[in-house]
């Protein structure tokens, strides 16, 4: 299938995949069915991103706050994650997709962490697109862990406080080596970041769409990319476009 090309394609798109439960509730289905349908949307998003020239796609898969959900739902989500890795890893590898996992890995379940590590190692050399999975991730926790690392170096005399720069902080985050997102999309109509990539989102374009995540289709993604291409990013500078009369 031919792929539309836009004048400006974001190098890095990050998505807060929201609305699985409400999608299911609206259809009289158990919430688990929403999560299962959401996995299909993940596959479609990865394909569309790669076809469109996006180099990094970050998906907010499981937050550090999601452990507060009912145990049955958490168990189902863990099962879906394991199923996704086992079923899709070879396909991702064959399609030259590199998998990177961000989030706190301490005390992760013994049946989950090895699969995440396997996915990273198996696809380490791939170059078509990097799929970043935010798992057990919270931006405040990420920043706190980075600060503890830097504080340890200061206490050891390895680093002087005056040398703590935004660049050094970025290098201690889970996303070190990954460019900041150009576009952050949140589905379900909610308009907040929910502790997602707070440091990295400083100059990201934000897009909030009404579709629940299971309904996030190829067409929805392409429309978001087209919207992004129409925007002007100034990073604190002045616009180079002439203002219309009356602006």
URPE-V134953 format. One record per residue. PHI is phi in whole degrees, 0 to 359 (* if undefined). Layout:
<<PHI> <PHI>>
//
This chain:
<<*> <292> <245> <300> <243> <248> <297> <227> <251> <296> <292> <226> <247> <241> <230> <269> <276> <242> <111> <301> <295> <291> <300> <291> <301> <293> <250> <69> <251> <294> <302> <300> <293> <295> <295> <293> <294> <296> <297> <296> <294> <299> <301> <294> <294> <296> <298> <295> <299> <297> <294> <273> <96> <292> <264> <225> <233> <254> <242> <278> <274> <201> <272> <293> <272> <293> <296> <283> <290> <307> <303> <295> <289> <299> <299> <293> <296> <296> <296> <294> <298> <296> <296> <298> <297> <295> <276> <256> <301> <295> <296> <300> <296> <296> <270> <67> <268> <267> <256> <230> <250> <242> <129> <282> <266> <294> <64> <291> <301> <293> <266> <251> <304> <301> <293> <296> <295> <297> <298> <294> <293> <296> <250> <305> <269> <286> <228> <290> <203> <257> <265> <262> <257> <274> <234> <51> <249> <213> <296> <295> <296> <300> <294> <298> <296> <295> <293> <296> <296> <293> <300> <297> <292> <294> <297> <277> <80> <281> <226> <269> <308> <294> <268> <280> <244> <305> <294> <293> <295> <302> <290> <261> <280> <300> <267> <308> <88> <251> <296> <300> <295> <277> <222> <244> <249> <236> <268> <86> <88> <288> <236> <203> <269> <51> <64> <244> <49> <298> <291> <287> <275> <309> <236> <288> <281> <252> <221> <245> <242> <284> <298> <290> <305> <300> <265> <285> <259> <303> <297> <297> <296> <297> <296> <294> <294> <294> <298> <301> <297> <273> <272> <246> <262> <247> <50> <91> <271> <267> <289> <267> <275> <294> <285> <289> <301> <93> <282>>
//
